[in-house]
Amino acid sequence: MLMSNKISSLVIDTLRKEIQGQDIAVVFLYCDYQTQRDQSAVNMIGGLVRQAALRAPRIPSEIKSAFDESKHEGGNGLQLPDMVKLFVKVVGSIEVVYLCIDAVDEVLPQHRLELLRALRQIVQEAPNVRLFLTGRPYIRAEFDKHLTGGAYTIHILADQGDITKYLIQKMGDDDQDPNLMTDDLKNDIMKTMLETASEM
């Protein structure tokens, strides 16, 4: 699915409210271009393993053993195939798992490829996992290539009227010297922002 961050938050919050008292887990990640170097596939799947383990009715003994062993083997940590296996093992004790990742397009291309392949393996090996991904339209081909079958895509476009109102308000709230924000500059900002939003 290709959506905005606010929509993702709404979906995640709604799922978490709806599942209370059920054997269902919601695990999620918000990707951010400012932390791209930390967003390797192994780190992201590792974060999902941790969340799933906290929500599982029982934590398989293999989880603790795997982490303990990785510390004793030179401290290199677990590799991506290990993390994927651990995730599949942990979620096996949960009836349904909603795995939500927002802004996949913010992940560096080489990490994104590894992540999508790992997600494909997870969905194949854990049929109780439901995947919800968001990203800008330009990566749709990557989703289609790596996550085939049963996927639904929803396109959400920014409302030009809402953007205009927001920009007018923000530029009106600006406490800067009025001579710095000329009408020409305001018009250039408005035009650029509207064009950029329509390309997303």
C-alpha positions, 0 to 999 in steps of 0.5 A: 500500500502506498500512503502517508505517515499520518494514515499509517499512524491511524491504521496502526492505532486503530488496529491496536485498539481493535485487537485488545484482548485477542491473540493478535499482535501489531508490530511496526516500524516508521522509517526515516531518511535521517536515520538511513544508516541505522535502517539496515534490514537486519536491524529492522527485522531485529526490532520487529522480533523484539516487538513480537516477542513482547506480545507473544504469549510465550517466548521460544527458548531459541530466541534467548539462546540465539542472542546469547550465542551471537554475543559469544561469537565475537559480538558480530550479532545475528545476521538477516537469515537468523533474524527472519527465522527468529521472527517466524518462530516468535510469531508462530505462537500468535494467531494473527500478526499485523506487520506494518512498516511506514515509508519504506521508500526512506530506506536506502535502496540496498537495504530496501531490497534485503528488507523486501526479500526478508518480508517475502520470506516471512509471509511465505513461512508465517501465513498468520502475518498480514503485511501493511507497507507504505511508500511513495509511488515510485517504489511500487514496482519494487513492491510488485516484484518482491511481494506478489500475490494478494496485495492491494494498493491504495493511492492517496494524494495530498489535497492541494486546497489543504496544502495551500491553506496550511502554507498561507497560515504558516507564512502568516505566522512567520515572525520574521522581518516582513521585508524578508518574505515578499509576495514573490517569495511567498508565491514561489514557495507556494508553487514549489510546494504544490508541484512537489506534493503533486509528484509524490 
